[in-house]
Amino acid sequence: MVRSAAAAAMMLGRVACGLGLPAREAAAQDFRRLIFAAPGRQTDVSQKAQTYEAGVGIERLLGPAIGVEAEVSGLMFTDVNKAREGLGAGSVSIVGHVPNDTAFDVFGELGYTLLVRNFTSNMVKFGGGLNYWFRDDRALTIAFVGRKGPKDDPLPRFFEIRVGIAFR
């Protein structure tokens, strides 16, 4: 009786460990990390300036077609009259993915951005793009991202093309 109880406990342990491993691997697929660089353009009625942005982000997938993303980045301008020292940006977004079984992951996003320097600016963030998963855990990301603030904002509009690497 003792021998069969020990064997049953060992069998239960093996099953639990076997079930735990795929769950851990599946949990790793729920998070995506992103590193990006993005040349872009800041436009308003009176002036235009070339921008350069670099940042990092993380996305938590809530299901096969939706996720929540947070990112931080730094923005620099080529026009020295705009923001010589650059800006910091923080964003949160809802990301929608087109479900498919290929290496291509099409997505769109809508969210909020806070720009910070010697002022703060609240902006709507929108965009979309494509992840190409060339390995199970790495993707090339190309996206168009726009940000729009109020008309009286010191920096009312940004548009950029992002190129980056995503990890899961």
Backbone as CSV, one residue per row, in Angstrom:
resi,resn,N_x,N_y,N_z,CA_x,CA_y,CA_z,C_x,C_y,C_z
1,MET,0.827,-1.203,0.000,0.000,0.000,0.000,0.865,1.259,0.000
2,VAL,1.927,1.274,0.826,2.820,2.428,0.885,3.519,2.614,-0.454
3,ARG,3.927,1.482,-1.026,4.621,1.544,-2.314,3.722,2.125,-3.401
4,SER,2.482,1.747,-3.452,1.583,2.267,-4.474,1.242,3.739,-4.225
5,ALA,1.196,4.176,-2.974,0.947,5.587,-2.666,2.139,6.430,-3.124
6,ALA,3.358,5.924,-2.907,4.559,6.645,-3.341,4.607,6.704,-4.863
7,ALA,4.262,5.596,-5.508,4.255,5.577,-6.967,3.199,6.538,-7.508
8,ALA,2.044,6.581,-6.868,0.988,7.500,-7.298,1.430,8.957,-7.110
9,ALA,2.114,9.243,-5.999,2.604,10.608,-5.757,3.643,10.997,-6.804
10,MET,4.525,10.056,-7.152,5.528,10.347,-8.173,4.863,10.591,-9.528
11,MET,3.882,9.757,-9.843,3.170,9.920,-11.109,2.447,11.270,-11.149
12,LEU,1.803,11.644,-10.039,1.108,12.921,-9.960,2.103,14.077,-10.117
13,GLY,3.280,13.958,-9.496,4.332,14.981,-9.627,4.800,15.121,-11.066
14,ARG,4.992,14.000,-11.743,5.414,14.052,-13.147,4.362,14.711,-14.035
15,VAL,3.105,14.373,-13.795,2.026,14.969,-14.572,1.955,16.472,-14.308
16,ALA,2.061,16.870,-13.015,1.999,18.293,-12.673,3.159,19.050,-13.298
17,CYS,4.349,18.478,-13.259,5.501,19.141,-13.882,5.321,19.209,-15.389
18,GLY,4.808,18.173,-15.966,4.576,18.159,-17.411,3.535,19.171,-17.831
19,LEU,2.509,19.367,-17.000,1.492,20.369,-17.312,2.021,21.772,-17.070
20,GLY,2.875,21.930,-16.073,3.414,23.241,-15.743,4.334,23.790,-16.824
21,LEU,5.090,22.935,-17.486,6.037,23.400,-18.499,5.332,24.066,-19.680
22,PRO,4.332,23.435,-20.282,3.647,24.133,-21.377,2.956,25.420,-20.899
23,ALA,2.447,25.435,-19.660,1.796,26.641,-19.157,2.811,27.780,-19.052
24,ARG,4.020,27.480,-18.596,5.061,28.500,-18.516,5.425,28.997,-19.906
25,GLU,5.559,28.090,-20.852,5.887,28.485,-22.224,4.749,29.305,-22.833
26,ALA,3.516,28.925,-22.543,2.371,29.682,-23.066,2.340,31.077,-22.451
27,ALA,2.671,31.189,-21.157,2.686,32.509,-20.512,3.735,33.401,-21.148
28,ALA,4.863,32.839,-21.554,5.903,33.638,-22.209,5.392,34.201,-23.537
29,GLN,4.472,33.511,-24.192,3.923,33.984,-25.458,2.932,35.125,-25.250
30,ASP,2.467,35.340,-24.010,1.502,36.396,-23.727,2.127,37.778,-23.668
31,PHE,3.443,37.862,-23.526,4.132,39.145,-23.437,5.011,39.353,-24.659
32,ARG,5.003,40.563,-25.170,5.885,40.942,-26.274,6.642,42.184,-25.858
33,ARG,7.928,42.179,-26.078,8.761,43.338,-25.802,9.219,43.918,-27.127
34,LEU,9.382,45.233,-27.176,9.691,45.913,-28.423,10.787,46.946,-28.197
35,ILE,11.736,46.989,-29.113,12.744,48.046,-29.184,12.570,48.674,-30.564
36,PHE,12.484,50.021,-30.626,12.227,50.635,-31.923,12.996,51.941,-32.106
37,ALA,13.170,52.293,-33.357,13.681,53.596,-33.781,12.711,54.106,-34.833
38,ALA,12.504,55.438,-34.856,11.467,55.949,-35.741,11.787,57.352,-36.242
39,PRO,12.167,57.471,-37.505,12.209,58.810,-38.083,10.777,59.268,-38.337
40,GLY,10.547,60.565,-38.189,9.190,61.049,-38.382,9.141,62.528,-38.673
41,ARG,7.953,63.069,-38.523,7.716,64.463,-38.863,6.766,65.057,-37.845
42,GLN,7.091,66.239,-37.355,6.188,67.007,-36.501,5.623,68.099,-37.382
43,THR,4.304,68.213,-37.428,3.687,69.213,-38.302,2.704,70.050,-37.511
44,ASP,2.669,71.292,-37.803,1.592,72.175,-37.353,1.381,73.215,-38.450
45,VAL,0.535,74.178,-38.205,0.176,75.132,-39.252,1.380,75.974,-39.674
46,SER,2.234,76.368,-38.710,3.308,77.302,-39.029,4.640,76.642,-39.402
47,GLN,4.978,75.482,-38.835,6.299,74.899,-39.046,6.219,73.392,-39.192
48,LYS,7.302,72.851,-39.736,7.472,71.400,-39.814,8.881,71.090,-39.354
49,ALA,9.066,69.970,-38.669,10.390,69.593,-38.191,10.553,68.090,-38.322
50,GLN,11.739,67.662,-38.699,12.056,66.238,-38.729,12.242,65.765,-37.291
51,THR,11.715,64.589,-36.961,11.865,64.042,-35.614,12.550,62.684,-35.682
52,TYR,13.170,62.331,-34.576,13.771,61.007,-34.415,13.375,60.510,-33.041
53,GLU,12.839,59.301,-33.001,12.379,58.734,-31.734,12.998,57.354,-31.555
54,ALA,13.324,57.023,-30.325,13.786,55.677,-29.974,13.131,55.306,-28.658
55,GLY,12.754,54.032,-28.517,12.080,53.643,-27.293,11.959,52.151,-27.117
56,VAL,11.315,51.795,-26.012,11.055,50.400,-25.660,9.602,50.284,-25.215
57,GLY,9.047,49.101,-25.392,7.673,48.871,-24.982,7.430,47.430,-24.614
58,ILE,6.285,47.196,-24.003,5.865,45.838,-23.660,4.367,45.734,-23.944
59,GLU,3.967,44.588,-24.479,2.557,44.334,-24.762,2.137,43.060,-24.049
60,ARG,0.984,43.110,-23.408,0.395,41.938,-22.761,-0.800,41.532,-23.597
61,LEU,-0.729,40.331,-24.176,-1.845,39.822,-24.971,-2.949,39.346,-24.038
62,LEU,-4.157,39.831,-24.260,-5.312,39.437,-23.452,-6.096,38.318,-24.116
63,GLY,-5.821,38.072,-25.367,-6.483,37.038,-26.152,-5.769,36.949,-27.481
64,PRO,-6.256,36.130,-28.394,-5.562,35.992,-29.678,-5.616,37.245,-30.547
65,ALA,-6.546,38.159,-30.273,-6.708,39.301,-31.164,-6.595,40.658,-30.467
66,ILE,-6.314,40.706,-29.166,-6.267,41.990,-28.468,-5.177,41.997,-27.405
67,GLY,-4.564,43.160,-27.247,-3.522,43.319,-26.248,-3.508,44.728,-25.688
68,VAL,-2.744,44.910,-24.609,-2.544,46.206,-23.986,-1.052,46.489,-24.025
69,GLU,-0.683,47.686,-24.480,0.728,48.020,-24.669,1.095,49.258,-23.855
70,ALA,2.317,49.274,-23.314,2.883,50.453,-22.658,4.274,50.664,-23.221
71,GLU,4.665,51.921,-23.416,5.993,52.203,-23.946,6.508,53.534,-23.430
72,VAL,7.830,53.662,-23.412,8.502,54.920,-23.096,9.508,55.186,-24.204
73,SER,9.699,56.469,-24.506,10.607,56.806,-25.601,11.144,58.218,-25.422
74,GLY,12.158,58.515,-26.218,12.718,59.853,-26.274,12.594,60.376,-27.693
75,LEU,12.320,61.659,-27.837,12.100,62.297,-29.135,13.067,63.450,-29.296
76,MET,13.722,63.540,-30.436,14.614,64.665,-30.749,14.130,65.330,-32.038
77,PHE,14.389,66.621,-32.156,13.990,67.391,-33.331,15.215,67.887,-34.079
78,THR,15.111,68.015,-35.396,16.206,68.606,-36.176,16.126,70.120,-36.158
79,ASP,14.965,70.680,-35.897,14.787,72.124,-35.824,15.139,72.593,-34.412
80,VAL,16.241,73.333,-34.259,16.706,73.719,-32.920,15.750,74.679,-32.222
81,ASN,14.866,75.329,-32.934,13.906,76.234,-32.297,12.763,75.480,-31.618
82,LYS,12.572,74.193,-31.951,11.444,73.455,-31.387,11.721,72.938,-29.977
83,ALA,12.528,71.935,-29.840,12.773,71.328,-28.526,14.210,70.833,-28.513
84,ARG,15.116,71.767,-28.352,16.542,71.470,-28.466,16.979,70.255,-27.660
85,GLU,16.444,70.101,-26.477,16.878,69.012,-25.608,16.031,67.756,-25.766
86,GLY,15.061,67.800,-26.626,14.220,66.625,-26.847,13.078,66.540,-25.855
87,LEU,12.327,65.469,-25.971,11.149,65.220,-25.148,11.154,63.793,-24.653
88,GLY,10.457,63.556,-23.564,10.164,62.201,-23.131,8.706,61.902,-23.438
89,ALA,8.419,60.673,-23.778,7.042,60.284,-24.088,6.708,58.973,-23.394
90,GLY,5.517,58.890,-22.873,4.993,57.651,-22.314,3.636,57.385,-22.928
91,SER,3.373,56.153,-23.323,2.121,55.822,-24.008,1.514,54.544,-23.469
92,VAL,0.203,54.472,-23.494,-0.541,53.226,-23.266,-1.541,53.089,-24.400
93,SER,-1.717,51.866,-24.895,-2.584,51.637,-26.060,-3.303,50.305,-25.960
94,ILE,-4.427,50.249,-26.632,-5.112,48.984,-26.910,-4.659,48.577,-28.309
95,VAL,-4.215,47.337,-28.463,-3.701,46.850,-29.740,-4.588,45.717,-30.232
96,GLY,-5.066,45.835,-31.451,-5.861,44.774,-32.070,-5.035,44.047,-33.118
97,HIS,-5.059,42.720,-33.088,-4.304,41.890,-34.038,-5.275,41.135,-34.944
98,VAL,-4.916,40.978,-36.207,-5.697,40.164,-37.124,-5.257,38.714,-36.922
99,PRO,-6.132,37.864,-36.386,-5.723,36.477,-36.126,-5.420,35.728,-37.425
100,ASN,-4.285,35.036,-37.445,-3.930,34.170,-38.571,-2.855,33.196,-38.119
101,ASP,-2.573,32.216,-38.943,-1.598,31.178,-38.601,-0.322,31.314,-39.411
102,THR,0.020,32.527,-39.824,1.233,32.734,-40.604,2.262,33.489,-39.765
103,ALA,3.395,33.749,-40.350,4.450,34.505,-39.667,4.163,36.001,-39.674
104,PHE,3.124,36.435,-40.393,2.790,37.851,-40.481,1.680,38.187,-39.497
105,ASP,1.896,39.191,-38.678,0.953,39.624,-37.652,0.603,41.088,-37.924
106,VAL,-0.582,41.320,-38.482,-1.050,42.670,-38.781,-1.746,43.215,-37.534
107,PHE,-1.456,44.478,-37.190,-2.049,45.048,-35.984,-2.409,46.510,-36.184
108,GLY,-3.317,46.991,-35.344,-3.686,48.397,-35.264,-3.732,48.785,-33.798
109,GLU,-3.534,50.069,-33.501,-3.540,50.488,-32.104,-4.179,51.851,-31.937
110,LEU,-4.729,52.067,-30.746,-5.323,53.334,-30.369,-5.038,53.538,-28.893
111,GLY,-4.536,54.737,-28.534,-4.190,54.941,-27.141,-3.948,56.382,-26.773
112,TYR,-3.198,56.561,-25.696,-2.925,57.855,-25.091,-1.418,58.031,-24.947
113,THR,-0.914,59.236,-25.226,0.497,59.569,-25.040,0.602,60.832,-24.197
114,LEU,1.546,60.825,-23.269,1.887,62.002,-22.495,3.305,62.401,-22.868
115,LEU,3.469,63.616,-23.429,4.791,64.164,-23.720,5.213,65.034,-22.545
116,VAL,6.499,64.952,-22.174,6.997,65.693,-21.023,8.290,66.398,-21.385
117,ARG,8.371,67.646,-21.021,9.614,68.433,-21.068,9.453,69.550,-20.062
118,ASN,9.495,70.816,-20.471,9.156,71.904,-19.558,7.658,72.222,-19.667
119,PHE,6.922,71.342,-20.329,5.471,71.383,-20.439,5.000,69.938,-20.523
120,THR,3.725,69.720,-20.425,3.159,68.390,-20.697,2.147,68.532,-21.818
121,SER,2.008,67.478,-22.575,1.087,67.486,-23.694,0.347,66.157,-23.727
122,ASN,-0.971,66.194,-23.727,-1.805,64.997,-23.831,-2.152,64.776,-25.291
123,MET,-1.912,63.570,-25.778,-2.133,63.293,-27.194,-2.842,61.958,-27.384
124,VAL,-3.589,61.854,-28.465,-4.170,60.581,-28.895,-3.124,59.892,-29.764
125,LYS,-2.901,58.621,-29.526,-1.950,57.834,-30.327,-2.745,56.853,-31.186
126,PHE,-2.374,56.743,-32.451,-3.059,55.820,-33.358,-2.048,55.279,-34.350
127,GLY,-2.348,54.135,-34.917,-1.438,53.595,-35.917,-1.713,52.137,-36.218
128,GLY,-0.799,51.572,-36.972,-0.916,50.167,-37.355,0.355,49.719,-38.022
129,GLY,0.488,48.413,-38.159,1.694,47.907,-38.784,1.691,46.405,-38.942
130,LEU,2.902,45.891,-39.053,3.104,44.478,-39.353,4.295,43.954,-38.564
131,ASN,4.096,42.826,-37.890,5.198,42.070,-37.288,5.460,40.879,-38.203
132,TYR,6.714,40.673,-38.567,7.090,39.470,-39.314,7.921,38.607,-38.379
133,TRP,7.349,37.492,-37.894,8.007,36.597,-36.944,8.940,35.672,-37.716
134,PHE,10.203,36.080,-37.844,11.179,35.273,-38.573,11.735,34.147,-37.716
135,ARG,11.522,34.186,-36.425,11.797,33.088,-35.495,10.615,33.016,-34.543
136,ASP,10.523,31.927,-33.791,9.399,31.802,-32.855,9.376,32.919,-31.825
137,ASP,10.540,33.462,-31.491,10.616,34.457,-30.423,11.079,35.840,-30.873
138,ARG,11.233,36.079,-32.187,11.696,37.378,-32.687,10.934,37.785,-33.947
139,ALA,10.662,39.098,-34.016,9.944,39.621,-35.187,10.527,40.962,-35.601
140,LEU,10.501,41.205,-36.889,10.784,42.520,-37.436,9.452,43.274,-37.432
141,THR,9.452,44.484,-36.885,8.234,45.286,-36.787,8.376,46.542,-37.639
142,ILE,7.386,46.799,-38.465,7.300,48.037,-39.227,5.903,48.591,-38.980
143,ALA,5.843,49.862,-38.547,4.548,50.441,-38.195,4.501,51.921,-38.528
144,PHE,3.310,52.406,-38.788,3.034,53.834,-38.911,2.357,54.241,-37.613
145,VAL,2.868,55.271,-36.955,2.272,55.753,-35.707,2.068,57.262,-35.824
146,GLY,0.904,57.707,-35.424,0.598,59.131,-35.386,0.159,59.533,-33.996
147,ARG,0.410,60.777,-33.667,-0.051,61.333,-32.394,-0.674,62.696,-32.681
148,LYS,-1.811,62.954,-32.065,-2.533,64.206,-32.303,-2.913,64.805,-30.969
149,GLY,-2.548,66.074,-30.782,-2.902,66.812,-29.577,-3.904,67.898,-29.895
150,PRO,-4.304,68.669,-28.884,-5.225,69.788,-29.124,-4.593,70.851,-30.022
151,LYS,-5.391,71.669,-30.659,-4.879,72.688,-31.588,-3.997,73.718,-30.896
152,ASP,-4.268,74.043,-29.637,-3.468,75.038,-28.919,-2.226,74.429,-28.272
153,ASP,-1.979,73.161,-28.512,-0.831,72.459,-27.947,0.457,72.972,-28.595
154,PRO,1.579,73.046,-27.837,2.827,73.488,-28.460,3.324,72.541,-29.566
155,LEU,2.989,71.283,-29.500,3.411,70.287,-30.503,2.192,69.462,-30.901
156,PRO,1.372,69.948,-31.848,0.069,69.329,-32.060,0.029,68.001,-32.809
157,ARG,1.012,67.694,-33.687,0.910,66.467,-34.479,2.283,65.859,-34.731
158,PHE,2.343,64.526,-34.619,3.550,63.773,-34.972,3.141,62.594,-35.840
159,PHE,3.943,62.287,-36.826,3.747,61.087,-37.636,5.107,60.440,-37.798
160,GLU,5.156,59.117,-37.728,6.451,58.444,-37.838,6.305,57.043,-38.411
161,ILE,7.401,56.568,-38.979,7.507,55.189,-39.432,8.457,54.491,-38.466
162,ARG,7.958,53.486,-37.779,8.770,52.770,-36.794,9.340,51.500,-37.397
163,VAL,10.587,51.248,-37.070,11.240,49.991,-37.411,11.812,49.452,-36.112
164,GLY,11.534,48.190,-35.823,12.011,47.647,-34.564,12.070,46.134,-34.563
165,ILE,12.453,45.623,-33.417,12.509,44.184,-33.174,11.604,43.884,-31.995
166,ALA,10.720,42.911,-32.143,9.846,42.451,-31.072,10.349,41.094,-30.578
167,PHE,10.231,40.882,-29.285,10.641,39.630,-28.640,9.465,39.071,-27.857
168,ARG,9.339,37.748,-27.845,8.332,37.133,-26.961,8.939,35.935,-26.266
